[in-house]
Amino acid sequence: MILGKLLIIIGVIFVAVGLLLSYAPSLVNWLGKLPGDIRIVDEHKSIFIPITSSIVISIILSILANLLFRK
């Protein structure tokens, strides 16, 4: 039962993120452009290391997980 509920929640989250990216891309336009995200562009290569964006996403997901799975 728990696995089924978890899969349903994950599916709803994927649908919500898909709708957000499709119909309101300006809401997530900041992603990858925060101070602390490293972007190195050279003539033949480019390197992108999203340190700050990864931290922000991790904090948001941790808060959501604590709210959803609190007993």
Secondary structure, 3 states (H helix, E strand, C coil): CHHHHHHHHHHHHHHHHHHHHHHCHHHHCCCCCCCCCEEEECCCCEEEECHHHHHHHHHHHHHHHHHHCCC
